[in-house]
């Protein structure tokens, strides 16, 4: 796609899409990320897609372009290094603790068991979870392989007919591991993941359904993300 007119047309066509993806990613990761930086990264990702797209691979340009745009945005976020070292250390400790307890118990540990292993009160543990949340989110967002309707890997696990060859190639192993990991989440966390990703409800709406506060839904979601990331690290390591 070396024709300047074609490239300009695609940049204009994908402009609203890039902005949408930037705002969505910012909202799900860290609200104070500079949106303009993400949009600029997305445009670079789009141009990279134009240069590298190979129609003989039987992959839609739209799918390939969105994958490149998203990847460029995530690279930009990593380059910002906005997650403090202390948060990364807490996240690492939580991943390891959950993995060790799962191996020891042969099942997913409860919140009380995790807090006890960390030698924390429940209030201290919940504060710990809140501080480590951003690290968990970017780790899971790294797995996102978007489809035509903007849903990511967590949302398309059960729909093989909606995936194109690129998505299948890039995500099959991860998808299988993730599907198994989700099925082994504690019931309430599994329900939060299902309602949030499959049914696209907000955390406030999920809170009403589960009769808990929005902050409690956020805690359950974060715990689920740590468990899923831990499973992926365990299987890939």
C-alpha positions as CSV (number, residue, x, y, z in Angstrom):
1,X,0.0,0.0,0.0
2,X,2.5,2.5,-1.2
3,X,0.1,4.8,-3.0
4,X,0.1,8.1,-1.0
5,X,-3.6,8.7,-1.8
6,X,-4.6,5.3,-0.6
7,X,-2.6,5.8,2.6
8,X,-4.1,9.2,3.3
9,X,-7.6,7.8,2.7
10,X,-6.9,4.9,5.2
11,X,-5.6,7.3,7.8
12,X,-8.7,9.4,7.5
13,X,-10.9,6.3,7.5
14,X,-9.3,4.8,10.6
15,X,-9.0,8.1,12.5
16,X,-12.2,7.7,14.5
17,X,-11.4,4.0,15.1
18,X,-7.9,4.9,16.5
19,X,-9.4,7.5,18.8
20,X,-11.9,5.0,20.1
21,X,-9.3,2.3,20.7
22,X,-7.1,4.9,22.5
23,X,-9.9,6.0,24.8
24,X,-11.0,2.4,25.5
25,X,-7.5,1.3,26.3
26,X,-6.9,4.4,28.5
27,X,-10.1,3.8,30.4
28,X,-9.3,0.1,31.0
29,X,-5.7,0.7,32.1
30,X,-5.0,4.2,33.5
31,X,-7.2,7.2,33.0
32,X,-4.4,9.7,33.2
33,X,-2.5,8.3,30.2
34,X,-2.0,10.9,27.5
35,X,-4.6,10.1,24.9
36,X,-2.8,12.1,22.2
37,X,0.3,9.9,22.7
38,X,-1.8,6.8,22.2
39,X,-3.5,8.2,19.1
40,X,-0.1,9.1,17.6
41,X,1.2,5.6,18.4
42,X,-2.0,4.1,16.8
43,X,-1.4,6.1,13.6
44,X,2.2,4.8,13.5
45,X,0.7,1.3,14.0
46,X,-1.7,1.8,11.1
47,X,1.2,2.9,8.8
48,X,3.2,-0.1,9.8
49,X,0.2,-2.3,8.9
50,X,0.0,-0.6,5.5
51,X,3.7,-1.4,4.9
52,X,3.6,-5.0,6.1
53,X,0.1,-6.2,5.1
54,X,0.2,-9.3,2.8
55,X,-3.1,-10.1,1.2
56,X,-2.0,-13.6,0.3
57,X,-2.1,-14.5,4.0
58,X,-6.0,-14.6,3.8
59,X,-6.3,-12.1,6.6
60,X,-8.5,-9.1,6.4
61,X,-6.6,-5.8,6.3
62,X,-9.0,-4.4,9.0
63,X,-8.1,-7.2,11.4
64,X,-4.4,-6.9,10.7
65,X,-4.5,-3.1,11.0
66,X,-6.3,-3.2,14.3
67,X,-3.9,-5.7,15.7
68,X,-0.9,-3.5,14.7
69,X,-2.7,-0.3,16.0
70,X,-3.3,-2.0,19.3
71,X,0.2,-3.3,19.6
72,X,1.7,0.1,18.9
73,X,-0.5,1.6,21.6
74,X,0.6,-1.0,24.1
75,X,4.3,-0.5,23.2
76,X,3.7,3.2,23.9
77,X,2.3,2.5,27.3
78,X,5.2,0.2,28.2
79,X,7.6,2.9,27.0
80,X,5.9,5.4,29.4
81,X,6.8,3.0,32.2
82,X,4.0,4.5,34.3
83,X,3.6,1.6,36.6
84,X,5.8,2.4,39.7
85,X,8.4,-0.2,40.7
86,X,6.6,-0.7,44.1
87,X,3.4,-1.7,42.3
88,X,5.3,-4.1,40.0
89,X,6.9,-5.7,43.0
90,X,3.5,-6.1,44.7
91,X,2.0,-7.6,41.6
92,X,4.9,-10.0,41.3
93,X,4.5,-11.1,44.9
94,X,0.7,-11.6,44.4
95,X,1.3,-13.7,41.2
96,X,3.8,-15.9,43.1
97,X,1.6,-16.3,46.2
98,X,-1.5,-17.3,44.3
99,X,0.5,-19.8,42.1
100,X,2.1,-21.3,45.2
101,X,-1.2,-21.7,47.0
102,X,-2.9,-23.2,44.0
103,X,-0.1,-25.8,43.7
104,X,-0.2,-26.5,47.5
105,X,-4.0,-26.7,47.8
106,X,-4.8,-28.1,44.3
107,X,-7.5,-25.4,43.8
108,X,-7.9,-21.7,43.6
109,X,-7.1,-20.2,47.0
110,X,-9.8,-18.0,48.7
111,X,-9.2,-14.3,49.6
112,X,-8.7,-15.3,53.2
113,X,-6.1,-17.8,52.4
114,X,-4.2,-15.4,50.1
115,X,-4.3,-12.7,52.8
116,X,-3.2,-15.1,55.5
117,X,-0.3,-16.3,53.3
118,X,0.7,-12.7,52.8
119,X,0.4,-12.1,56.6
120,X,-2.2,-9.3,56.0
121,X,-5.6,-8.5,57.4
122,X,-8.4,-8.5,54.9
123,X,-8.4,-4.7,54.9
124,X,-4.7,-4.6,54.2
125,X,-5.1,-7.2,51.5
126,X,-7.9,-5.3,49.7
127,X,-5.7,-2.2,49.8
128,X,-2.8,-4.3,48.4
129,X,-5.1,-5.5,45.5
130,X,-6.2,-1.9,44.7
131,X,-2.5,-0.7,44.5
132,X,-1.5,-3.6,42.3
133,X,-4.5,-3.3,40.0
134,X,-2.9,-1.4,37.1
135,X,-0.2,-4.0,36.7
136,X,-2.7,-6.7,36.4
137,X,-4.7,-4.8,33.8
138,X,-1.9,-4.1,31.4
139,X,-0.7,-7.7,31.7
140,X,-4.1,-9.0,30.6
141,X,-4.5,-6.2,28.0
142,X,-1.3,-7.5,26.4
143,X,-3.3,-10.6,25.4
144,X,-5.9,-8.7,23.5
145,X,-6.5,-9.9,20.0
146,X,-9.3,-7.9,18.6
147,X,-12.1,-9.0,16.3
148,X,-14.2,-7.0,13.9
149,X,-16.6,-6.0,16.7
150,X,-13.8,-4.8,19.0
151,X,-14.0,-7.6,21.5
152,X,-10.8,-9.1,22.8
153,X,-9.6,-12.6,23.5
154,X,-11.4,-12.9,26.8
155,X,-14.6,-12.3,24.9
156,X,-14.2,-14.6,21.9
157,X,-13.0,-17.8,23.6
158,X,-16.2,-19.7,22.8
159,X,-16.7,-18.4,19.2
160,X,-14.3,-20.1,16.8
161,X,-16.5,-19.1,13.8
162,X,-15.8,-15.4,14.5
163,X,-12.0,-15.8,14.2
164,X,-9.9,-15.3,11.1
165,X,-6.6,-17.1,10.4
166,X,-4.4,-14.4,11.9
167,X,-6.4,-14.5,15.2
168,X,-6.3,-18.3,15.3
169,X,-2.6,-18.4,14.7
170,X,-1.7,-15.7,17.3
171,X,-4.1,-16.8,20.0
172,X,-4.8,-20.5,20.0
173,X,-2.4,-21.7,22.7
174,X,-3.1,-18.6,24.9
175,X,-6.9,-19.0,24.2
176,X,-6.9,-22.6,25.3
177,X,-4.9,-21.9,28.5
178,X,-7.1,-18.9,29.3
179,X,-10.3,-20.8,28.7
180,X,-9.2,-23.4,31.2
181,X,-8.0,-20.8,33.7
182,X,-11.4,-19.0,33.6
183,X,-13.3,-22.2,34.1
184,X,-11.2,-22.7,37.3
185,X,-11.8,-19.3,38.8
186,X,-13.8,-19.1,42.0
187,X,-17.5,-18.8,41.1
188,X,-18.0,-15.1,41.9
189,X,-14.9,-14.1,40.0
190,X,-15.9,-16.2,37.0
191,X,-19.2,-14.5,37.0
192,X,-17.6,-11.0,37.1
193,X,-15.4,-11.9,34.2
194,X,-18.4,-13.3,32.3
195,X,-20.6,-10.3,32.9
196,X,-17.8,-7.8,32.2
197,X,-16.3,-9.3,29.1
198,X,-19.1,-11.4,27.6
199,X,-22.2,-9.3,28.5
200,X,-20.3,-6.0,28.4
201,X,-21.8,-4.7,31.6
202,X,-20.2,-1.9,33.7
203,X,-18.9,-2.7,37.2
204,X,-21.7,-0.7,38.7
205,X,-24.3,-2.9,36.8
206,X,-22.5,-6.0,37.9
207,X,-22.6,-4.8,41.4
208,X,-26.3,-4.5,41.3
209,X,-26.7,-8.0,39.9
210,X,-24.4,-9.5,42.6
211,X,-25.7,-7.2,45.3
212,X,-22.2,-5.9,46.1
213,X,-20.6,-2.5,45.8
214,X,-18.8,-1.3,42.6
215,X,-15.5,-1.3,44.5
216,X,-16.1,-4.9,45.5
217,X,-16.7,-5.8,41.8
218,X,-13.4,-4.1,41.0
219,X,-11.6,-6.1,43.6
220,X,-13.0,-9.4,42.3
221,X,-12.1,-8.4,38.7
222,X,-8.5,-7.6,39.7
223,X,-8.2,-10.9,41.6
224,X,-9.4,-12.7,38.6
225,X,-6.9,-10.9,36.4
226,X,-4.1,-11.9,38.7
227,X,-5.2,-15.5,38.8
228,X,-5.4,-15.6,35.0
229,X,-2.1,-14.0,34.5
230,X,-0.5,-16.4,37.0
231,X,-1.9,-19.3,35.1
232,X,-0.5,-18.0,31.8
233,X,2.9,-17.4,33.3
234,X,2.9,-20.8,34.9
235,X,2.0,-22.5,31.6
236,X,4.4,-20.4,29.5
237,X,7.2,-20.6,32.0
